[in-house]
């Protein structure tokens, strides 16, 4: 189920260097009713009394106990009590939290409330120092952005929006067309597109009708719309054609032919997960299968390890397909998986409780 949800999120999500953990020292796993952290060599580190736990970020882990969130340090000791109905992970000494009957607010690692964001229904972690939020008016979401001081510097006037990337955010206006704004709300690229994604490497995938191409930051097409879907993956683009996925370059030339039911990104590694007839394998950038089709789930490499699942059990392999941590765990933190796929936390937003 986690894999299905995270793959679906790739349609609108993109890696963010400010949150990406290029290496993970301690991995949150579970067996039976126990949750604990292990090292990359499968050495037990410490246990956590929780039903869910994030990765350790800023030396703090978010923990869920009996439907309430709190925080533990990098030894598993509770440092903030589990009193929050909703909460995000920490970054730069800031986390969004919501208490029962309250609105989203930002706390520091002492649990002190720094500010609240009133009259919003949902808010996301800070990405490029901007927090995407929405309000609801006549059952319609309206998106805007808040700065690091909690000021709504871009009012909620958009019907949809991506987070900021490379200084721009894609936004959808009243006419259901997408364009791009900067951090003060100035329109940089007019709303001429039927769908749009975040910028990566000075380029962004956009759709005209049901076909996708690439634009630069002047809004000029460098690749005319001709594919069924596209999303950035480093210097390549994960591309859909005739219900099959592969990778193209900036010119639309196939680097890895579209031959797969599903794919996940290389994210800087030499090989990437691909699904073939219900099982996952790994392919290199020449399109060659280098780790055979055998896994029920498979994820991108985080440095030198990739998470895989066979049956009910998770393990970790190296780039030769050799198990470095044998399949023995029934739980791996969704935060590890989210970070592996697109460099963002799983616990990344909160809802108002008013």
PLY file of the C-alpha trace (Angstrom):
ply
format ascii 1.0
element vertex 354
property float x
property float y
property float z
element edge 353
property int vertex1
property int vertex2
end_header
0.00 0.00 0.00
2.82 2.43 0.82
4.40 1.80 -2.59
1.12 2.50 -4.40
0.62 5.78 -2.55
4.16 6.99 -3.07
4.26 6.06 -6.75
1.05 8.02 -7.25
2.60 11.04 -5.55
5.38 11.14 -8.14
2.98 12.76 -10.56
3.26 16.05 -8.68
6.32 15.68 -6.48
9.98 16.31 -6.99
13.19 15.90 -5.03
14.25 18.82 -2.86
17.87 19.22 -1.85
16.98 20.90 1.44
15.21 17.78 2.70
16.97 15.00 0.82
18.97 12.57 2.96
21.60 11.29 0.55
22.72 8.78 3.17
20.76 7.30 6.07
22.86 6.32 9.07
20.12 4.60 11.09
17.08 2.92 9.51
13.74 2.58 11.29
12.43 -1.00 10.96
10.09 -3.32 12.78
9.41 -6.99 13.44
6.28 -8.18 15.18
5.14 -5.48 17.58
8.61 -3.94 17.99
10.01 -0.86 16.26
13.69 -0.09 16.41
16.58 1.46 14.54
19.34 -0.53 12.88
22.61 0.54 11.28
23.38 -0.06 7.62
25.24 -3.19 8.71
22.07 -4.48 10.43
23.33 -3.72 13.93
20.62 -2.99 16.51
20.81 0.62 17.70
17.83 1.34 19.98
14.11 0.63 20.25
11.21 3.05 19.99
7.91 2.70 21.82
5.64 3.68 18.94
3.43 2.40 16.14
5.16 4.60 13.52
8.43 6.50 13.45
10.21 8.82 11.04
13.87 8.88 10.15
16.13 10.85 12.46
16.20 14.40 11.12
17.99 17.22 12.96
18.78 14.56 15.62
15.03 14.14 16.25
12.53 11.47 15.20
8.77 11.91 14.99
6.93 9.08 16.77
3.26 8.07 16.72
1.73 6.50 19.83
-1.95 5.72 20.20
-2.87 8.20 17.45
-0.85 11.04 18.97
2.49 12.36 17.77
5.54 13.25 19.85
9.29 13.43 19.35
12.28 11.34 20.42
16.01 12.04 20.26
18.62 10.01 18.40
18.85 7.57 21.32
15.13 6.90 21.35
14.46 9.00 24.46
11.23 11.00 24.42
11.97 14.73 24.30
8.50 16.11 23.50
5.35 14.33 24.71
2.89 12.69 22.35
0.23 15.41 22.55
-0.16 16.39 18.89
-2.97 15.23 16.64
-0.88 16.03 13.56
2.84 16.78 13.22
5.70 16.98 10.73
9.36 16.13 11.05
11.86 18.77 12.17
14.08 20.83 9.91
16.08 23.91 10.87
14.68 23.68 14.42
11.10 23.96 13.11
8.16 21.55 12.89
4.47 22.05 12.15
2.11 20.63 14.81
-1.60 20.67 15.57
-3.16 20.04 18.98
-6.75 18.92 19.47
-9.13 21.67 18.39
-6.34 23.98 17.26
-4.76 25.42 14.12
-1.33 24.60 12.66
1.61 26.13 14.48
5.40 25.96 14.33
7.34 24.76 17.37
11.04 24.60 18.15
12.80 21.58 19.66
11.83 22.72 23.15
8.19 22.50 22.14
7.76 26.28 22.29
5.17 27.68 19.91
6.79 30.22 17.59
3.68 31.20 15.60
0.35 29.86 14.34
-1.18 29.93 10.88
-4.83 30.73 11.34
-7.68 30.38 8.86
-5.98 27.56 6.95
-7.08 23.96 6.56
-3.74 22.41 5.58
-0.08 23.41 5.48
3.09 21.75 4.24
6.70 21.80 5.44
8.96 24.63 4.32
10.49 24.00 0.92
12.83 26.74 -0.30
11.70 28.75 2.77
8.05 28.75 1.64
5.18 26.73 3.11
2.35 25.81 0.76
-1.09 25.97 2.39
-4.73 25.91 1.44
-8.03 27.20 2.75
-11.43 25.84 1.76
-14.14 28.08 0.34
-17.44 26.57 -0.81
-15.77 23.12 -0.77
-13.04 24.39 -3.10
-9.40 24.40 -2.01
-7.54 27.68 -2.52
-3.74 27.58 -2.32
-1.24 30.17 -1.13
2.19 30.35 0.51
3.55 31.48 3.90
7.08 32.62 4.68
9.36 31.51 7.52
7.73 34.02 9.87
4.26 32.64 9.27
3.16 35.55 7.09
0.82 34.68 4.21
2.93 36.42 1.60
1.01 34.83 -1.28
-2.74 34.80 -0.56
-4.90 31.73 -1.22
-6.13 32.58 -4.71
-5.03 29.49 -6.66
-7.04 26.34 -7.28
-3.93 24.17 -7.08
-0.19 24.64 -6.66
3.08 22.77 -6.43
5.74 23.56 -3.86
8.56 25.92 -4.85
11.53 24.59 -6.77
14.36 26.68 -8.21
12.53 29.81 -7.09
9.26 29.09 -8.92
5.98 27.36 -8.10
3.41 26.12 -10.59
-0.09 27.43 -9.85
-3.54 26.83 -11.34
-5.88 29.77 -11.81
-9.63 30.15 -12.13
-9.56 29.14 -15.78
-7.91 25.79 -14.84
-4.72 26.81 -16.64
-1.28 26.51 -15.04
1.56 29.03 -14.93
4.47 29.87 -12.63
4.98 32.51 -9.93
7.97 33.66 -7.89
8.18 34.01 -4.11
6.40 37.36 -4.02
3.56 36.12 -6.20
4.67 37.76 -9.44
3.65 35.80 -12.54
6.87 34.74 -14.25
5.41 32.31 -16.81
1.81 32.99 -17.89
-0.87 30.37 -17.32
-0.88 28.68 -20.72
-0.73 25.03 -19.69
-3.25 22.32 -18.85
-0.92 20.77 -16.25
2.51 21.64 -14.87
5.17 20.24 -12.56
8.10 21.71 -10.65
11.33 22.92 -12.21
14.44 20.76 -12.07
17.68 21.66 -13.80
16.11 24.82 -15.31
13.38 22.78 -17.05
9.82 21.82 -16.14
7.38 19.27 -17.62
4.10 20.85 -18.74
1.07 19.58 -20.61
-0.95 21.04 -23.45
-4.07 18.99 -23.83
-3.04 15.48 -22.81
0.53 15.62 -24.11
3.64 16.57 -22.13
6.77 18.48 -23.11
9.45 20.63 -21.47
9.76 24.39 -21.00
12.59 26.60 -19.80
12.27 29.42 -17.27
11.17 31.84 -19.97
8.19 29.60 -20.65
9.55 28.56 -24.04
9.21 24.94 -25.14
12.54 23.15 -25.49
10.64 19.93 -26.18
7.22 20.18 -27.78
4.42 18.22 -26.07
4.42 14.69 -27.46
4.45 12.25 -24.53
1.71 10.90 -22.26
3.52 11.95 -19.07
6.95 13.21 -17.98
8.76 13.89 -14.72
12.33 14.89 -13.98
14.98 12.41 -12.86
18.30 14.23 -12.76
19.41 14.92 -16.31
16.85 12.45 -17.65
13.06 12.37 -17.67
10.84 9.48 -16.67
8.50 9.32 -19.66
5.24 7.53 -20.45
4.30 6.40 -23.95
1.54 3.95 -24.85
1.08 2.91 -21.21
4.77 1.98 -20.84
7.46 3.86 -18.93
11.07 4.58 -19.80
13.54 7.46 -19.72
14.20 10.15 -22.32
16.75 12.93 -22.57
16.00 16.64 -22.93
15.57 16.17 -26.68
12.91 13.50 -26.22
15.24 10.72 -27.38
14.80 7.41 -25.60
17.74 6.57 -23.32
15.94 3.66 -21.66
13.12 2.50 -23.99
9.54 2.55 -22.71
9.16 -1.11 -21.80
8.05 -1.10 -18.16
4.71 -1.13 -16.33
6.01 1.16 -13.56
9.36 2.76 -12.76
10.95 4.69 -9.92
13.77 7.22 -10.38
17.51 6.70 -10.60
17.94 9.67 -8.24
21.64 9.85 -9.08
22.30 6.11 -8.81
23.48 3.92 -11.69
20.44 1.63 -11.59
16.72 2.16 -10.99
13.70 -0.02 -10.06
11.34 -1.10 -12.85
8.21 -3.26 -12.80
7.73 -6.00 -15.38
4.56 -8.09 -15.22
3.97 -7.48 -11.53
7.53 -8.01 -10.28
10.33 -5.49 -9.79
13.85 -5.57 -11.23
16.64 -2.99 -11.66
17.77 -1.48 -14.94
20.86 0.56 -15.84
20.95 3.73 -17.96
21.51 1.68 -21.08
18.22 -0.12 -20.54
19.83 -3.41 -19.50
18.30 -5.44 -16.66
21.14 -5.79 -14.15
19.22 -7.24 -11.18
16.65 -9.77 -12.33
12.89 -9.49 -11.91
12.11 -11.00 -8.49
10.87 -8.44 -5.95
7.33 -7.63 -4.83
8.50 -4.09 -4.05
11.75 -2.30 -4.88
12.94 1.23 -4.22
15.69 3.59 -5.41
19.14 3.36 -3.91
20.02 5.55 -0.96
23.77 5.68 -1.34
24.82 2.01 -1.41
21.63 0.24 -0.29
18.20 -0.31 -1.83
15.11 -1.43 0.06
13.29 -4.44 -1.44
10.43 -6.67 -0.35
9.76 -10.34 -1.00
6.51 -11.69 0.36
5.93 -10.08 3.76
9.55 -9.18 4.48
11.81 -6.23 3.74
15.55 -6.40 3.23
18.31 -4.32 1.63
20.49 -5.14 -1.37
23.62 -3.66 -2.92
23.95 -2.71 -6.58
24.87 -6.32 -7.46
21.58 -7.57 -6.06
23.29 -9.18 -3.06
21.49 -8.91 0.27
23.40 -6.77 2.77
20.44 -6.97 5.20
18.40 -10.13 4.77
14.60 -9.95 4.33
13.44 -10.21 7.93
11.55 -7.02 8.76
7.79 -6.55 8.44
7.99 -2.75 8.77
10.23 -0.06 7.32
9.43 3.57 8.05
7.39 5.23 5.28
9.74 8.16 5.81
12.65 6.04 4.56
10.66 5.09 1.46
9.57 8.67 0.77
13.14 9.92 1.10
14.39 7.16 -1.21
11.89 7.99 -3.95
11.96 11.77 -4.03
14.02 13.16 -1.19
11.09 14.50 0.85
9.67 13.41 4.22
6.57 11.26 4.47
5.41 13.29 7.49
5.32 16.55 5.56
1.98 18.26 6.25
-0.66 18.88 8.89
-4.39 19.69 8.84
-6.25 22.15 11.01
-8.43 20.64 13.74
-10.94 23.50 13.74
0 1
1 2
2 3
3 4
4 5
5 6
6 7
7 8
8 9
9 10
10 11
11 12
12 13
13 14
14 15
15 16
16 17
17 18
18 19
19 20
20 21
21 22
22 23
23 24
24 25
25 26
26 27
27 28
28 29
29 30
30 31
31 32
32 33
33 34
34 35
35 36
36 37
37 38
38 39
39 40
40 41
41 42
42 43
43 44
44 45
45 46
46 47
47 48
48 49
49 50
50 51
51 52
52 53
53 54
54 55
55 56
56 57
57 58
58 59
59 60
60 61
61 62
62 63
63 64
64 65
65 66
66 67
67 68
68 69
69 70
70 71
71 72
72 73
73 74
74 75
75 76
76 77
77 78
78 79
79 80
80 81
81 82
82 83
83 84
84 85
85 86
86 87
87 88
88 89
89 90
90 91
91 92
92 93
93 94
94 95
95 96
96 97
97 98
98 99
99 100
100 101
101 102
102 103
103 104
104 105
105 106
106 107
107 108
108 109
109 110
110 111
111 112
112 113
113 114
114 115
115 116
116 117
117 118
118 119
119 120
120 121
121 122
122 123
123 124
124 125
125 126
126 127
127 128
128 129
129 130
130 131
131 132
132 133
133 134
134 135
135 136
136 137
137 138
138 139
139 140
140 141
141 142
142 143
143 144
144 145
145 146
146 147
147 148
148 149
149 150
150 151
151 152
152 153
153 154
154 155
155 156
156 157
157 158
158 159
159 160
160 161
161 162
162 163
163 164
164 165
165 166
166 167
167 168
168 169
169 170
170 171
171 172
172 173
173 174
174 175
175 176
176 177
177 178
178 179
179 180
180 181
181 182
182 183
183 184
184 185
185 186
186 187
187 188
188 189
189 190
190 191
191 192
192 193
193 194
194 195
195 196
196 197
197 198
198 199
199 200
200 201
201 202
202 203
203 204
204 205
205 206
206 207
207 208
208 209
209 210
210 211
211 212
212 213
213 214
214 215
215 216
216 217
217 218
218 219
219 220
220 221
221 222
222 223
223 224
224 225
225 226
226 227
227 228
228 229
229 230
230 231
231 232
232 233
233 234
234 235
235 236
236 237
237 238
238 239
239 240
240 241
241 242
242 243
243 244
244 245
245 246
246 247
247 248
248 249
249 250
250 251
251 252
252 253
253 254
254 255
255 256
256 257
257 258
258 259
259 260
260 261
261 262
262 263
263 264
264 265
265 266
266 267
267 268
268 269
269 270
270 271
271 272
272 273
273 274
274 275
275 276
276 277
277 278
278 279
279 280
280 281
281 282
282 283
283 284
284 285
285 286
286 287
287 288
288 289
289 290
290 291
291 292
292 293
293 294
294 295
295 296
296 297
297 298
298 299
299 300
300 301
301 302
302 303
303 304
304 305
305 306
306 307
307 308
308 309
309 310
310 311
311 312
312 313
313 314
314 315
315 316
316 317
317 318
318 319
319 320
320 321
321 322
322 323
323 324
324 325
325 326
326 327
327 328
328 329
329 330
330 331
331 332
332 333
333 334
334 335
335 336
336 337
337 338
338 339
339 340
340 341
341 342
342 343
343 344
344 345
345 346
346 347
347 348
348 349
349 350
350 351
351 352
352 353
